[in-house]
Every structure is written in structure tokens, then in C-alpha cells.
Amino acid sequence: MSGSFLDTTVVVELAEESDLAKTWGLPYIAGNQPAQTPYYALKELLAGRVRILCDAHNRLQAAENVGEALMALARMPGVAGRKKDAAIQSLAAALSTAFETNPTGGRDDIKREMLQDLALKVSRLWRNARKTNGIKIIQPLACFNNGSLSHGPTGELRGPADSFNCLESERCAAAAYIHDNAASLSKLIDALHPNNLDPAAAAKNENQKRRKALKELKHAGPTAFGKASCRALGDAYFAAMCPAGSAVLTTNSSDHLPLCASLGKAVVSPK
């Protein structure tokens, strides 16, 4: 048995108390200790799913009704990609919940119940992710804007200290961790070379961005490493920083496998 190093996808499953967390995540973690997750996973969660849920809440709050909020999201530029789709899905899920609990409610009632549902969902997600039982949060990041979610003057949801982003005053601590092991950094760059990936993986934009970010880190170092490049590190961080004797736990093994294999580390996903 090996230890468990949780990536962001597994942290989300556990925090949302999903069926997958109950049937696979928790039992596996209980039998494969120590269980650890890096602060980088919380950083990704804050900038990703937490921010998406807050944005969905805030757009609904600013709109006259649900339809107007959905239209505002639909008009987001295509570059928003998965964030746009996820925000729309979050509103749709909240609408479905509101109709189930109050099928004859008026528009104002439905909107109010949706706002309550979204606020409760994101608050619970962020709280659960930061207070995990039996899982130690390791590898602190001085640049990470950690803390409780905040509220604006009209009740809109905001990140800790009014921001979902890293602290601009600090250098990228995640990049510094990876940069400390030059040999591993070079292996990760080689693992993402198009010639070492299958055609589908080589064509993925996130793999191309990840390799570019790793090359930037190797040549320029962590001091000048940009925040956008930090976001691009993604799965490479978990491969690089997974402790010896542990396996990376993820629901998305395909992206982790080439990176972890290059460093002789294991990946575990639900079957």
C-alpha cells in the first residue's frame, strides 16, 4: 500500500460529498495512508470551481430574473470556454433544485432560492475542502490568497480579501518548489514533447501551455514566473511534488500518467 496525494479533482469530489467520494475516494484514502493534498490544489479550486460558483451567484443577483442571468452568461466570449459552460450548468442546477423545492413559486421566490442554494453550495465546498478529516494539507504557498470567502456591499460573493487570485506581492511559490529539482523539471518538459505523447494528448491546448510554462520556469526561474504560467502548471505540479511512497489520486488519469511516469511515480483513479 502507498500513501495518497490528492489532486484538485479528488479534493472537489470529497468536498462536495459526491457518490464517487463515498464509494471510491474515502475507502481508498482510509486504506492508503498517509493522505495528503497540497495547497496548490486549494489554489486551483479557488481560482476554478469556487470562482465559477461565485460568478454564477453574482450574475443572478445582478439580473432581474434567471433568464437574464443565463443570457448574460451565454454572451460571454468563446475564450471563456469551460468556465462559461460550468457557470451555466451551475445556474441550471440551482434552478432545478429551486423548482423541486418550490414548483409553484414566482420569479422572485425562485431567484431568491437559487441565490441561497448557490451561496450555500460554494460556502460548503470551500469549507469542506479546507477542513478535511484524515487528510493533511501540505506544501504551503506564500503567494496563495487563503482565507474565508468575503461579501461585497450588495451581498455579492467574493474571494478571500476580495480576490480569487494569488498575492501579487509574492513570487510564485509553486514554481519555486518545482524549480528546486532541475532533473525532474527537465523530465516533465520531455514527457510533454509532442513526440512522446499520443496525437490526441499532443494536440491538447493545456498540454502545450503546460510544456511552455515548464520551459519558461527552467530558463527564467521562479522569480519572474507569471501567475498565468502558474495556472498552466496544473497536473505537472502534482507529478513533481507527490511525496516518495505516495501515488497521485485523480479522476483524470490520462493527463497525469505521462507526467508521473516520467518521474517513476504512480497514478490511481477510480476503475
N, C-alpha and C positions, 0 to 999 in steps of 0.2 A: 504494500500500500504506500502511496505517496501523499504528500501534502496537497492542498488545494489553493490555487492562486486565481481568484475570481476576476474575470474581465467585466466590462460595463454591462454586457447583455445579461449576465447572470445576476449582477447586482440589481438590475431592474426587475428581473423575474422574482427575486426574493423580496424586494421592497414592495412590489405590487401583490405579493402573496398569490401568485398565479398557480394554476394546476401543475404546470411544469416544475415550479419550485417545490411543491409538496410531494410530487411523485418521483422526481429525479434529483433536484438540486439539494434539498435538505438532507435526504438519506445519504447521498454521495458524500456530502461535506462531513456529515457525522462520522462516516467511516474512513475518512481520509484527512486526518489532521496532521499538522496544524492547518487551519483555514485562514487565509489572509487575502486582503484586497488592497490595492494601492490607492492613495489619494488621487492618483491620476484618473481612476475610474469615476470618482465623485466629481472631478473636474469636468470629465466628459458628460456625465449625467446632468450637471448643472447647465452646461452650455447647449445640451441637446434636449432630452425629453422634458426636463423641468422648464426650460425656457419656452418650449413649444406649447406646453400646457398653460403656462402663464400668458403667452401671447394669445392663445385661443380665448382665454378668460377675458383678457383686456379688450380684445376686439369685439367680443359680445357685449361687454359692459358699455363700450362707446357707441354701439349701434342701437337703433330704435327697436330692432327685433332680430330674431335668429336669421331670417333670410338675408337681411342687410349684412350681417356679420359674415355669413357664408360667401356672399358676393364679394365682399372686401378681400377675403382670403383667396377666392378664385381669381381675382385680378392681380394677385402677387406675380411678379415676373417669373418666367420659367426657371431662372437661375436658382430660385429658392428650392426647387426640386423636392426632396423628401421632406423637408421641414414644412413646406406648404401642404403637401399631402397629409402629413401627420397632424397638422393643426386642424385641417378639415375633418379628418377622422375623429379627432378628439371632440370637436363640436357635435358631430353626428352621434357619437357615443353618449354624450351628455344629453342630447335631445331625446335619444331612445330611452334613457333612464328616466327623464322627466315625464315622458308620455306614459311609461309603465306605472309610475307612482301617482300621476295626476292626468289621466287620459282625457278629462273634460276641462282642463284648466285653460284659462285665457292666455293671451300672448304675454302679458306681463308676469303672470304666475309661472309660465313655462320658462321665461327668461330668468327669473329670479331663482328657480330651482336649478337651472343649468349652471348659473354662476356659483351657486352653493356647491353643486356637485364637482365642478372643476376646481374650485378653491380647496375643497376637502381632499380631492384626489391628489393634487400636487403637494399639498402640505403633508399628507400621509406618506407619499412617495419619498420626499426629501428627508422626512424624519426617520423613516424606516431604513433608508439607505445609510444614514449616518449613525444609526444605533443598532448594529447587527449583533445578535446573540451568537456567541461561539465563533465569531469571525473578527480577526484583528485587522485594523486599518493601519497600513504601514507606508513607509517611504513618503514622509511629509514634503509638501511643496510650499516654499516660502512665497511663491507667486500666486498660489491658489486663494481665491476670494471665498473663503469658507465662512459659514455662519448661517443664521436663520434667514428665511425669506422675509422681505420687508414689504410695506404697503405705501402706495403713493397717496396724495391728498384726497383723491376721489375714490380710493379703495382699490386701485389697480394693483396687481401683484408685481413685485419687483424682486430682483436677486438680492443677495446679501449686500448691505451697504449700497443699495440701488444699482447693482451691476451683476450681470451674469458672466462677465469676462474676468480674465486674470488681472492681477495688480500690475499696472504699467511701470511702477517704480522698481519692480523686482525682475531680475533676469529669469529666463525660463529654467526652472529647477528640473523639470522632466528631461529637458535636453542635456542638462549638466550630468544627470545620472547616466544617461546612455553614453555620453561623450567620454566618461571616465574609463570605459572599456573599449579601447580603439579596435582591438581584434574583433570583438563581437559586432561593433558598428560596421566594419568592413564586410563581415559575413552577411549582415542584414541587407546591405546595399547589393551585394552579389546575388542574394536569394531573390531579389525583386527585379533582376535583369530580365528583360523580355525573353531572352533565350533560355532562361531557367524556369519559366512559367508556362502553363498551357495557354493556348491562344486566348481563351476567354478571360483568364486572370490577367494576362499581359495587356489586354485591351481595357481593363477596368481603370477608370479615371482615378479612383482613390489609390490604387497601387502605384500609378505613375506619379501622383502627388507625393505619396509616401517615400518613394525612392528619391525623388528630387529633394525632399526635406532632409532625408538622411545624408545625402551627399552635401547639402548645404551645411549641415551640422559638422560633418567630418572636416570640411575645408575651412569653415569660418569660425567654428567653435560655438559654445552656448551663449556667450555674452551678447552677440549680435543676432541671435536666433529669434525670429519674429513669432508673434503669437499665432498667426495663421499657419505657420510651419509647425508649431507645436500641435495644433489640432490635426494636422496631416499625419503626425507620427502614429497615432491610433494604435493598431494592433502590434506595431513594432515595439512599442513601449512594453507591452505585456510579455512579449518574447524575450526582450533584453533583460527585463527586471524580474522575471519569475525566479524565485529562490531555488537554489540547488535542492533536489529531492522533492520538488513540487511539480505539479502539472497545471497548465493553463486551463481553467474551466471556462467554456464559452458555448453559446448556442450557435455559433457561426464558425465551425472548424475549418472550412475551406480557405478562409483568408489567413487564419493563424498557422496552418500546417507548414507552408513553405518557410515561414519566418522561424518558427520553433525548430523545425527540422535542421535548419542551418546552424543552430546552436546546440543541437543534441538534446532538445527539451520536448516533453510530451504535451499533447493536447487531448483534452477529454470533452466530449459533447454527448448530449442525450442520444440514445440509439433510436 
